[in-house]
């Protein structure tokens, strides 16, 4: 029992967590409007003390090895890249530049060879197939036989970082993934060949050292990193359904211990310099300006014996009991597997393969462990889950580019109208990205609450060491609180370049605000409305209140804004290209993944939610138990089930959404359900979690939701006593069919631009199972023909609301895929 307790405490001290997808559907501003106590939910692949977490970290979703520069890799080809395709200049060697991916090797008088990673055609260094081939050429030509070399320093000539990781598109371009095994084996032989020279090697790290970049550093004898905010170390391969393939699953546990290594590899999280030093991942942390000189001095010391080689950090007694004894290891691995099982439902194979590789390496200390690792990597690379996750990553890079050619205006100052949770959240992310922000509300108390919201969030970041006190003060100084009572507010607005309105959903109010803003802002100022229901065209219609209709655009944020990654940008027919480009550029800088959506009721994400809510009400009417509905959709891969979703956002809000869309232009696609399910609950005051009573009854923060007697009685009345033992698969099929059909309809009606946009919108908007890659990749995997046959079957038995749209029928008959053929 003592050892078991020690295991639990040790694991809990460094919780094994991983953000897979940011659950946003329940937090869209339409669904979140008025639901002030709603909290974001997220999937955690690993969390020792597992709960469904509701506070999301700032979104850098699916950060891969090259996540630092997603925009650079946008629209990369799926075939092996060539210089003509990628835009890179053909490399011609010269005496001053012998290699494409490296600067010429520099040898100091004391025998330190300095090898600097540097591809001039790239913003960051990535570990590509081409780099590895050239590294071998460079080593043989300049290093292997040079006896004057006493030690080596690996560093980067780029300010942007060390190595941002493996080039994921190299991997995705390989059709037969089994051929990756010899490619990785060749790389491993090179690392072993480097070690065979038997001279000390130092990794001098500034900026990101991720994925293959960190694995390269792990082969070195000593690691030094800078204390820069941009410096981060990690092995994020699990986020793409992969594992570290260049020895990482073996070298990392040997250096930092099994628990620390599993924490890193199973979460894919970044390690900052101070933590890296504390856990033994690096040996020194220095100022950026001192990095190279300290690295050279250290390399000299390692060569002459004045500096000792890095050794694994000494384990505490507790950690030795856990990691180095059979009982401790048994308990540790049991707990890790239990947590993975609970949080993945078996949908993500990568965590299991990582565990297997580490365990295999402990049992097979020879070279076989590396063979096992690379075979595991190739196996994962061939899975549909990895393909889906890479597709999402690729999609997010594509979303960084706006298809229109207009240039945005230069934005220095952003005004936010409305200091509620939405407005304050928008102001927060805007200030954090360096904009001057004007936060205005009707009175000082209202704007004060908004400022307090931001301040509280920043203080939490400081406590968690995600923000320095200097950054806290800088961000705070960028925000100017204003109200109608502030005499100078008009003077402040006179220099605003963008105004974002986040007030109540009232058309007259929004148009009145535009009128006020146009009177005091310059002609170039763009006006963005955060409406989630009112058509942008109605808000922007030229008239007495609106004179600059071309400057009006929709920016639909998802709540809570600081956490949610998605931003829908909605131009109306008269929105200028410059206004659209400006909204897109600001959204990108705010850290959002932006999708451009047509101006229709519900836009894209909420429009797709409507039929889901209708089908849920239909299933409840048939007598399907609430917990079975939730469990079925969680097993499908959604972060929370639909009943919990409704409770979290507010039954009143969900009822309003359903009613609004039912009276919009979706026609029969919003049929088949009974909206009185929620409207009668609203009449009873059962508004969900915010009132401690919705479908579930909530008692305390940690109390498990239960279904009370009153709800049971109400549901019996609503269902007419019906009961149903509908299977999980049937529940999943019916709910997903309604969702996917509406998404396809949006593509058919050009509400979204392409399938990639549709996939990204629903993965980041409602948490559609990321391991499925989005709705359109899901269709490709399942087969559109099979999906249409299923919907036709439901249309015959359940009604015309299951009738598949024409686009699905066309794809089914032609065999065409949404993502290539």
N, C-alpha and C positions, 0 to 999 in steps of 0.2 A: 504493500500500500504506500509506503514511503517513496519507493522508486516511481510508482505510478503517479503520485502527486508531483514529484520532481519533474517527470516528463511533461505533465500537463502545464506546470508553471513555466517550464523552459520554453515550451512551444508557444504558450500564450504570450510570453515576453516578446517574441518576434513573430507575430501572427502571419500565417501563410495566406496572403491575400492576393487576389488578382482581379482587376477591373476588366470585364469582358465587353460589356456594352452598357451604355447609359440609358436607363429606362426613362423614356420621355413622354410616352403617350398620355400617361396620367397627369402630366405636368404641362401639357401644352397650354398656351395662354387662354384658349377657349375653355378647356377642361379645368384650368387652374383659376379662372376668373372667379374671385370670391372665395376660393378654397384656401384661405390664408394659412391653415395649419397643415396643408398637404406637404409631404416631404418626398424628395426624390428617392426612387428605389433603384437598386443596381444588383446585377449578378456578381457575386464574388465566387470565383472558381475555388478559392481556398480561404477559409477563415476558421481557425481552430475553434473559436467560440462562435459558431455559425449563427448568424441571424440574417434576415433580409435587411441589408443596410439601406438607410434612407438618406444618408448624407453623401453626396457624390463629390469626388475630387474634381478639380478643374479638368476639363476634357482635353486630353490629347489621345483620342481613341485610336486603338490599334497601332500604337507607336511601334514601328518595326525598327530594324537596325538602322534604317535610313530615315527615321521619322523626323529628324531634325530639319530635313529639307524636303518635305512632301511635295511642295509646289514645284520643285525642280524636276521631279520624276513624273509629273502629270502627263497623262496620255502616252506613257511609254508603250512600245510595241510588245505584243505577246510572243513574237519570234525573237531569236537571238539578235541582240542589237548590233548594228554596225555603225560606223562613224557617220555614214550618209543618212541613216535613219534617225539617229539620236541627235544629230546636229553637231557632234564633236568633229573637230578638225582632224584630218588624217595626220598621224604623227610621223615626223621625219627626224631621225636622230641627228644630233650635231655634237661637236665637242663640248659645247656649253650645256647641252641638255641631251644626255644619252638615253634617258628613259622617260616614258610617258607618265607613269604613276609615281615616280620618285625623282627628286632632285639628285644631281650627281653626289655620290658619296664623298663626304668630307672627312679627312683624317687629320686629327690634331697632332702636334709635336709629341704629345705623350702617348700616342697610339690609340686614341679613342676614335672609332669610326662612327660618324653621325649619319644615320639614314633617315631622311625626311620624306614622309609620304606627301605626295602633292600631284594631283591631276589638275592641270590648269584649266581644263574644260569643265570642271565640276566645282560646285560650291563647297562640297564636302568630300572627304575621302570615303570610298566604300570598298569593301573587300570583294572585288569581282573576280571572275575566272581569269580575266585578262591581267589583273594585278598580280594574282598568284603565279601565273606563268612568267611574268616579267620579273617578279621577285626572285625566282629561281635563276633566271638569266643574270640578273644583277649580282646575286650572291656568288655565283661561279666566277663571274668576270672580275669582281672587285673585292670580295671578302674571303672566299674559301681558301685561297692559296697565298694570301697576303700575310706573311708572318710578322709584319710590323704592327698588325692590329692586335691590341692587347685587351680591348673591351669594346662594346658596341652600345650606342644609344639609338633607340627608335623614337622618333618624334614626328610631328607634323609641321609642315611649312605654312599650314592654313590657320588663320585665326578662328575659323569655324569649328575646329575640333581635331581630335586624333583620328579615329576611324569610326564612322557612324554605323558600321556593321556591314554584314554581307549584302551584296546587291540582290535583293529578293527577286528581281525580275530575271536574273540569271537562272535562278532555280525554277521559276514558273515557266520559263521558256523551254525547259527540257521536257520532252513528251514522255519518254521512258524514264521514270524516276529511278529505276534500278541502276541506270548508268551514272547516277550521282555517287555511287559507292566508290568506284575507282577514282573519280575526280577528288573526292574528299580524302581518299587514301593517299593520293599524290600530294595533297596539301599537308597531310600529317607527316609524310616522309620528309617534306621540306622543313617542317618545324623541328623534327628530330635531327635532320642534317645540320640545322643551325646550332642545335645543342651540342652536336658532335665536334664542333670547332673548339669547344671547351674554353671559351672566353666569356667573361661575365657580360650579360645583356641587361640593359636598363630600358624600361618603357617610361618615357617622359610624356605625360598626358595632360593636355589642356582641352577643355570642351568635351563633347561626347566620346566615350569609348564604350560602344555598345555592340552586343552580338559578337560577330567575328572580330571586331576591334578589341574587345576585352579579352577574347580568347587568345589573340596574338600576344597581348600583354601578359597573360597568365603563363605563357611559355618562357617569359623573361625571368631573370634572377632577382630583379628588384623593380618596384613600381613607384613612381613619383607622380603626383598629380597637383594641379593648381587649386587654390581655394576660390577660383572663379565661380560665379553663379551658374555659368554655362557648363561647368564640368560635372559630368554624371557618368556613372559606370553601371552597366547592367547587362543581363542576358535576356532580352525580351522575346526570344523565339517562340515561347509558348503562346504568345498573343497571335501568332500566325499559324498555330497548330503544328509547330515544329519543335525541335530541341537543339541545344548547342551542339554542333557537329564537328568542331575542330578541337576536340579534347576537353571542352568545357565541363561536361558532366563528370569528368574524372579529375581535372586539375583544380576546379573550384572547391569541391569538398575537401581535397587534400590541403588546401591553403587556409580556408576560413572555417572548416568544420562542416559536418553534414547538415546540421540544422540551419546554419547561416546560408549554406549553398542551396538547400531546398527552398528556403524562403525566397532567395533571389530567382531561382530558375522556375519555380512553380507560380510565382506572381508576375515575373517579368518586370518588376519595379526597378526604378533607377535608384542608385546609391549615391548620395552626395559626399563630398570630400571628407568631412569630419567623421561621418559614419563609416566610410571606407577605411579610414585610418584606425578607428576604434575596433573594427571587426577584423583587421589584418589584411584587408584586400589591397591596400597600398601601404608603403613603408614610410613615405614622407608626404607632407602637404606643404606647398610653398606658394609664394606669390607668383602670378603669371610672368612677371618680368624677370624672375630669378630661375625659372624652370630649366632652361637649357644649361645655364652655367652650373646649377646645382647637380643636374643630371651628369654632366661631364665630370665634375669633381667626384661624384659618387662612383662613376664608372672607373675612374682612375684609382679610387680607394679600393674598389672591389678587386681590381687587377693586382694591386701591390699589397693587399691584405689589410689595409688600414680600415676598411669597411667590411663588415661581415655580410654574407649573403642573407637574403630574406629567409626566414623560417616561419612555418605555420605558427599561429598564435597559440600560446599555451592554454590548454583547456582547463576550466574549473573542475573541481571534483564532481559536481553535479553533471556537467557535460561529459566527463569521462565515463560516468556511470551510464549515461544515456547512450552515448555514441560508441563506446568501446567495449561494452559487455553484451553478451547475447540477450539477457533479459531486457536490458535497456533498449537495444535495437529493436527487439520484438515489439515492445510497447510503442516505441517511436513510429515504426513503420505502420503498425496497426492504426495509430491515431491519424497519421497522414492519409492513409488509404480511406479511413472512415470519413475524413473531412472531404476528400476529393469525391468520394461516392455521393455524399450528401449534397455537395454544391454543384456538381456537374450532371448528376443523373446519368452518368456514363456517356454523355453526349460529346465530350471532348477527349480524344485519345491521347493527346500530347502529354498531359500531366502523368498519366499512367506509364507512358514510355520513358519519361524522364526518371521516374521512381525506379523503374526496372533497370535503366542504365546505371544509375548510382549503385543500386544493390548488386548488380552484376560486377561492377568494378571493385567493390569491396571484397567480393568472393574470388575474383580473378585478377590479381594485381599485375599480371603481365600485359603484353601487347594485345591480348585478346579483347580486353575491355574497350580499346579504341575501335576495333573491328565491330564489336557489338554496337557501339555508339553510332557509327556511320551507317550501319545497316538499319538501325532504328530510325535514323534521320531520313533515309531514303523511303522507308516504309511509311513514315508520317507524311512525307512530301507527296506521296501517291494517294493520300486519303481525300475524300470529298470535303472533309471538314477543313483541312488545310487549304484546299483550293478555294473554299468559300471565304475563309478568313483573309486570305491573300486578295481575293476579289474585292472584299470590303476595303482593305487597305488601298488597293489600286483605285477603287472608286473615290475614296476620300481625296486622293491626290488629283484626280480628274475634276473634282468639285472645286478645286482651288482656282480654276480658270473660268472666266466668264466668256461665253461664246460670242457675245456682241463685241464690236471693235471700238466702242466709244471709250474715251478716257474719263476717269473720275475727276471731280474737282478736288483741289487740295483742301483737306479738312484739318483744322487745328483746334477748333472749339466746337463741342457738341452740347446742345441744350436738351435736357430731358424734362418733359412736361408730365408731372404726376410722380409723386414720391412714395407710392405704395410698394409692395414687394416686387412687382414687375419693374417699375420705374427705378427704384433704388438698385435693383440687381443690374439693370442696364447701365446705370451710372457707375456702378462698381467696376464692371468689366471694362468700361470705356476709360475710366481713370487709370486703371491698372496698365493699360496699353499706351499711356503717355498723352492722351488727349486732355485738354482743359475741358471741364464739365460744369455746366450750369444745371443745377437740380432745382426745379420750381414746382411748387404746389400752391393751393389756395391760401394757406395760412402758415404761420411759423411752426405751429405744433405738428402739422402734417409733414412739412419738409424735415422737421427735427426727427421724426420717427424714421424717415428715410435715411438720414445721416447716421442715426444710431444703428440701423440695420447694417450699413456698410462698415461702420466702425467695429461692431461686434464681429463681423466676418473677418475683418483684417486682424483683430486681436486674436482670434482663434488661429489664424494662419501663423501669427508670430509665436504663439505658444507651441504650435506643432513644428516650428522652425521651417515653415514653408515661405516665410516672408521675414525680412530683417526689419528692425525698428526704423532704419533709414527709409526703406521702401514704404513702410506704413506711413511715415510722416510725409513722404513725397506724394503718395497717392492722396492722402487727406488734403494736402495743400492744393491739389488740382481741382478739388470740388468746391464750387461756390454755391451755397444754399440761398435760394431766393423764394419769395412768396409774393402774393398780390400786395402785401403790406410793405414790401421793399420798394422804396421810391425809385431806386436806381435800376430796377430789373430791366426796363426797356433799353437802357444804355448798355447793359451787359449783353442783351440779345442782339444788339446792333452789329456785333462781330461774330455771331454764330454762323457756322458753315453748314451745320446739319442740326435739325430739330427732330427728336424722336418723341412722339406722343404716346403715353401709356396711361390713359384715363379710362373712365367707365365706358362701357359699350353703349354709347348714345350718339346717334348720327348728328343731331343738332349740336351737341356739345363739341364733337370733334371738328365740325365745320366752323364753329365759333372760334375754336382755338386756332385753326388755320388763319382765320381772319385777323386775330390778334397778332399772330406771329408774322404774317406778311406785312403788317403795318410797321414793324420795328426791325425786321431782318433785311439783309442785303438781297438783291435780286437773284444772286446765284444760290442762295440758301435752299437746301433740299429739305423737304418735310416728309418724315417717315411716320406712318401710323402703325402702332402695334396691335391693331384690331385683330380679333380672331374670328369675327363673324360678319361684320358689315363689309359689303363689297367695296373695294378700293375706289372703283369708278363712282360710287355714290358719294363717298367722302370727297373725292377730287373733282366732282362735277363743277364746271365753270358757273359762276353766278356771283351774287352780291358778296358772299363770304369768301369765295375762292377765286383769285385772279391769276395765280401761277400754277394752274393745274398740271402743267408738264413737270413740275418739280415734286409732285406728290407720288410716293411709292409706299408699299406695305413692307414692313419688317416684322415678321411674326416670330417672336422669341418664345422659348419654352421655359417653363418655370420649374425649379428655381434657376434663374438666368445664369448665375455664376457657375453652375454645375453642368447645365445641359448643353450639349455640343451643337444642336441643330438650330438653324435659322432659315425660315422660309422667307424669300424675298418675292414680293408680288407687285409687278408693274400693272397699271391699268393701260388701256389702249393708247392713252395720250402721254404716258410717262416718257420723258426724254431718255435717250441713251446715257447721257451724263448722269442723270439722277439715279438710274438703275446701277450704273457702274460705281457710283459713289456709295450707295447702300451696300453693294457687294464688297467693295474694298474695305469699308469700315467693319463690316461683319467679319471678314477674314482677319483683320487686325485684332478684332476682339477675341479671336480664337475660335470662332464658330465655323462649322461646316455649312456652307450656304447652298441651298438649292433654289433655283428660280421656278416659280409656280404661277400658273395662270390664275387670273382673278375670277374665281368661282366660289360658291358657298362651301365653306369648310377648307378651302384651298386644297392641299393634298393630304396631309396627315390626318386632320380631323375628319375629312371627307371619308377616308378609309375606315375610321373608327365607327362611324354611324352604323353601317350594316352589322358590325360586330355587336354593338349594344343591342340592336334589334334581335339578333340571333340568340344572344344570351337570355333575353327576356322570353323568347320562344322556348328555349330549353328549360328554363325555370317553370314556365307554364305547363310543360309536359311532365314536370315532377322530378327532374334531374336534381339530386341533392347539390347544395351550394358548394360543399367541400369537394365533391367529385368534379364539378366544373373547374374549380381552381387547380386541383391536382392535375387534371388532364392537360391543362394549358401550360402549367409549369413543366410537366414532363415533355411537352412538345418543344420547350426551350424558351418560353416567355419568362421574364423576371418575376412577375406575379400573375396570379390568375385573374380572370375578369371580375369576379365578385370583390376580391380585395382591391382591385383597381378602382372600381366604382366607389367603394368605401373611402379609399385614400383621397380621391379627388373631390369627393362630396356627391352624395346621391342627388342633391339639388342641381349641381352643375352638370352631372351626367344626364339628368332628366332634361335639362335645358338644351344640351347639345343634341340629344335625340329628337326632341320636338322640333328644334330649328331645322335640322337636316331633313326630317320627315316632311316638312312643308316646303322644302327647297326643290331642286330640280333633279333629284335622284330617282324619282318615280317609284316603280315597283321594287327597286333595289333596297328601299327602306321599308319594305313590307315584311310580313311574316311574324312580327312580334307584337307585344302588347305593352305600350309605353305606360299604361296605368300602373304597372309594377312599381316604377320609381316615383311617379307623380303622387300616388297615394302615400308612399313612404314619406315624401316631403311634407304632405299635409299632417302627418303624424309627428313631424319634427325629427324623424330618423334621417339625419343628414350625413351619416357616415362617421368616420373616425374623429372628426372635429367636434362632434357632439357625444362621442363615446357610444353611439348607437347608430348602426346602419343595418346592413344585412347581418353583420356580426356585432356582438357586444364587446366593448373594450374596457378593461379594468386595469388601470396602471400602465406604466411604460413597458414593463416586461411581461405583463399578463397575456396569456395566449387568448386570442379572440375566440369567442364561443357563440353559439346560436341559441338565443334565449327563447323562453316559452312564448313571449308575445310575437316574435318573428315567426316561430314555428306555426303558431295559430294563424297568423296573417298569410303565410305561404300556403297553408292548407286551404284557406278560403280562396286565395288567388288561383290555385291550381285546380280547384274543384275536387280535391282529394286525389288527384292523379299522382301516381308514382312511376318512376322509370329507372330501370337498371341499365341504361344506355352505356355502352362500352366507352372506355377512354378514347379509343381510336375514332369512334363515331362522333364523339363530342369534338375532338380535334378537327376532324374533317369538315364538319359543318361550320364551325367558327372560322377556320382558316379559309374555307371556300368563299365565304362572304367577303373576307378581307382581300384575298388575292384577286377575286373578280373585280372588286372596286378599284384596286390598284391598276389592273389591266385596262379597265375602263378609263382611268385617268390618262394612261398612256395613249389609248385610242383617241381620246378627245384632246390630246396635246396639252393636257393640264400640266404634265411633266414632260421634260424634253426627251428623255431616253430611259431605258431600263436601269442604267447605273444610278441615275437620279432617284428612280423609284426605290431601288434597293437601299440606298443610303438613307433616304427619307424615313423609311419604316424601321430600319435597324436602329437608327439614332433617335427616331421620333416615338415609336411605341415599343421598342425593344424586341422587334421580330428576331427570332432565334438566330444569333450571329453565326453559329456553326452551319447554318443552312445558306448563308450568304445573301439573304434578302429574298423578297418574294419572287423575283424573276429568275434568280439562280435556283431557287427552290423548284420553280416550274420546270426549268431545264433538267434538273436532276430527276424529278419525278416523271417527267414526260407530259407535255401539254395535252397530248391526246388522252392519256389516262385521266388527267385532271378534268378535262371536258366531259369524258364519259361519266365520271363520278358526279359532276354537277348536273348533267342531264338526268341522271338517276334521281337525284334529290329534287329536281324540278318536277319530275313526274309524281313523286310521292309527297313532297312538301309544298310545292307551289312555284309560281313564276319568278319569285325573288331569287331563285337559284339558277335562273337561266343564264348560261355563260355569255359574256359579251362577244361581239363579232370578231374582235381581235384574237381572242382565245380560240375561237372556232377556226379562224384562218390559219393560225399557227399549228393547230392540231391536225388539220387536213394536209398541210404542206410539210409537216415534220420540222419546220424551222425552229431554231432556238433563239432566245432573246439575247444570249451572249455568245454569238458566233455559232458555227456549225462544225 
